[in-house]
Amino acid sequence: MAAKVTALVAFLDLSVCPVSYDAMIFMAQAEMERRKTGADNLHVCLFGEVRKKSQYDEAEAEWRLWNIVVPAARLFGAMLSVTPGRDGFRAFGEMIPGDYFWPHRWQFQKYDAAQGIRRHLVGGLIKQAKNGEPIARPTASEHALRAVRKLAEGRKFVTMTTRETYLPERNSDAGAWAQAANEIARRGYSVQRIVDTSTALREGHGFAELNLDLRMAWYQTAEFNICANTGPASLLWLSDRPYVMMGAGVPAEEWDGLFVKQGLPLGESWPWALPNQRIAYGKETAETILAEFDRWASATR
């Protein structure tokens, strides 16, 4: 009889995966692998030099590690270890017999990435969903959910998450989103605006913007979530909560590289999406945002 697997140990090479919401996709696939092995626990190990990008420097990359990637693991109930190098985890792996390591070639993620295998991209999830496998869904902590429920005070509310950072083609039109928010409020809903994290840092405020657990709690508590084409949308993609993501397909070249080539046909939503979950294509306007709100509102009557 095979020995019982007590933990699936998932290794994420930070020199391959950006310190971004891409980590959510990796965590989801790791949790799905845990289910398949029957392991009791998920243990995520972050190793390697943090991958910087042209859009942000080393200091921001370090901030993203501790404020996006690390908290992402807890949304899947994972234990977590962090080391700046590879050798520590090679020794760590040798010290724990019986645990299941994933991916199998975890020491060679740079090589595998060069061969087109990147487990932080969504293609793996698309294939698994098309094969009928339930995706792993993140959840906020009970403490965060209680805090948000108390703030909501029983009101029906809609979250509106905007983007204002690099890649200006993807950035939100503040006027259009404000106009749509005002109209949604006139229709009887409270609106919880969630601005870009960079905006919150620049202006010295933030709640959901600066804490991943609280952001997830707002999304899980809302009646409906309207989100720009931005990193935090991945929390909604993987959730079971109603949402629309606006601005899909913009800019076309980036969308094609990140999603169409990964298996999402242009104009479609995720293969695991529920009936009240949708991707809306094209640059958003106040009119298109309101049309998506009305679509959801009509379907829930």
Residue pairs with C-beta under 8 A, 6 or more apart in sequence:
3 98
4 38
4 98
5 37
5 38
5 39
5 40
5 98
5 99
5 100
6 39
6 40
6 41
6 98
6 99
7 39
7 40
7 41
7 42
7 43
7 79
7 96
7 99
7 100
8 30
8 33
8 34
8 37
8 39
8 41
8 42
8 43
8 99
8 100
8 101
8 102
9 43
9 45
9 93
9 96
9 99
9 100
9 101
9 102
10 26
10 27
10 30
10 33
10 34
10 42
10 43
10 44
10 45
10 78
10 102
10 103
11 45
11 47
11 89
11 101
11 102
11 103
11 106
11 107
11 109
12 23
12 26
12 44
12 45
12 46
12 47
12 69
12 120
13 47
13 48
13 86
13 106
13 109
13 110
14 46
14 47
14 48
14 49
14 50
14 51
14 65
14 69
15 48
15 49
15 50
15 51
15 109
15 110
16 48
16 51
16 109
16 110
16 113
16 118
16 120
17 23
17 26
17 51
17 118
17 119
17 120
18 51
18 53
18 120
19 50
19 51
19 61
19 64
19 65
19 68
19 69
20 64
20 68
20 69
20 231
21 68
21 72
21 231
21 232
21 233
21 234
21 235
22 120
22 121
22 231
22 234
23 68
23 69
23 72
23 73
23 120
24 72
24 75
24 138
24 234
24 235
24 238
25 119
25 120
25 121
25 122
25 124
25 125
25 234
26 119
26 120
27 44
27 72
27 73
27 75
27 76
27 78
27 136
27 138
28 76
28 125
28 135
28 136
28 137
28 138
28 238
29 119
29 124
29 125
29 128
29 136
30 42
30 44
30 76
30 78
30 102
31 42
31 76
31 77
31 78
31 136
32 128
32 133
32 134
32 135
32 136
33 102
34 41
34 42
35 136
37 100
39 99
39 100
41 78
41 79
42 76
42 77
42 78
42 79
43 78
43 79
43 80
43 81
43 99
44 73
44 78
44 79
44 80
44 81
45 80
45 81
45 82
45 83
45 89
45 92
46 65
46 69
46 70
46 80
46 81
46 82
46 83
47 82
47 83
47 84
47 85
47 86
47 88
47 89
48 84
48 85
48 86
48 109
49 84
49 85
50 58
50 61
50 62
50 65
51 61
52 58
52 61
53 61
55 165
55 166
55 167
56 64
56 166
65 82
67 210
67 212
68 212
68 231
70 80
70 82
71 211
71 212
71 213
72 138
72 212
73 79
73 80
74 80
74 141
74 213
75 138
75 139
75 140
75 212
75 213
75 216
75 235
76 136
76 138
77 139
81 89
81 92
83 89
86 107
90 107
93 101
93 106
103 109
103 112
103 119
105 111
105 112
109 119
112 118
121 258
121 262
122 258
122 259
122 262
122 263
122 264
123 262
123 263
125 135
125 272
126 262
126 263
126 264
126 270
126 271
127 263
128 135
129 135
129 270
129 271
129 272
130 263
130 271
134 272
135 238
135 272
136 238
137 238
137 239
137 240
138 216
138 235
138 238
138 239
139 216
139 220
140 148
140 213
140 214
140 216
140 217
140 220
141 213
141 217
144 211
144 213
144 214
144 216
144 217
145 217
145 220
145 221
147 214
147 217
148 214
148 217
148 218
148 220
148 221
149 221
152 190
152 221
155 190
156 188
156 189
156 190
156 223
157 189
157 190
157 191
157 192
157 221
157 222
157 223
158 184
158 189
158 190
158 191
158 192
158 222
158 223
158 224
158 225
158 226
158 293
159 191
159 192
159 193
159 194
159 218
159 219
159 222
159 224
159 225
159 226
159 227
160 177
160 180
160 181
160 184
160 191
160 192
160 193
160 194
160 226
160 227
161 194
161 225
161 226
161 227
161 228
161 230
161 232
161 233
162 172
162 174
162 177
162 193
162 194
162 195
162 196
162 228
162 230
163 170
163 171
163 172
163 196
163 228
163 229
163 230
163 247
164 171
164 172
164 174
164 195
164 196
164 198
164 199
165 171
165 196
165 197
165 198
165 230
167 251
167 254
169 250
169 251
170 228
170 229
170 230
170 247
170 250
170 251
170 254
171 228
172 228
172 247
172 284
173 283
173 284
173 285
175 286
176 284
176 285
176 286
176 289
177 228
177 284
177 286
177 289
179 286
180 226
180 286
180 289
180 290
180 293
181 191
181 193
183 286
183 290
184 191
184 290
184 293
185 191
187 293
187 297
189 223
189 224
192 208
192 218
192 222
194 208
194 209
194 215
194 218
194 232
195 209
196 209
196 230
197 206
197 209
197 210
199 209
200 206
200 209
200 210
201 210
207 214
208 214
208 215
208 217
208 218
209 215
212 235
215 232
215 235
216 235
216 239
219 225
219 235
219 236
219 239
219 241
219 243
220 239
220 241
222 241
222 242
223 242
224 242
224 243
224 244
224 293
224 296
224 297
225 236
225 241
225 242
225 243
225 244
226 243
226 244
226 246
226 289
226 292
226 293
227 233
227 236
227 243
227 244
227 245
227 246
228 245
228 246
228 247
228 284
229 245
229 246
229 247
229 248
229 250
233 243
233 245
236 243
236 245
236 277
237 245
237 270
237 273
237 277
240 274
241 277
242 274
242 276
242 277
242 296
242 300
243 276
243 277
243 278
244 277
244 278
244 279
244 280
244 292
244 293
244 295
244 296
245 278
245 279
245 280
246 280
246 284
246 288
246 289
246 292
247 280
247 282
247 283
247 284
248 255
248 279
248 280
248 281
248 282
249 255
249 266
249 281
249 282
250 282
250 283
255 266
256 266
260 266
264 270
266 281
267 281
268 279
269 277
269 278
269 279
270 277
270 279
273 279
275 299
276 296
276 299
276 300
278 292
278 295
280 288
280 292
282 288
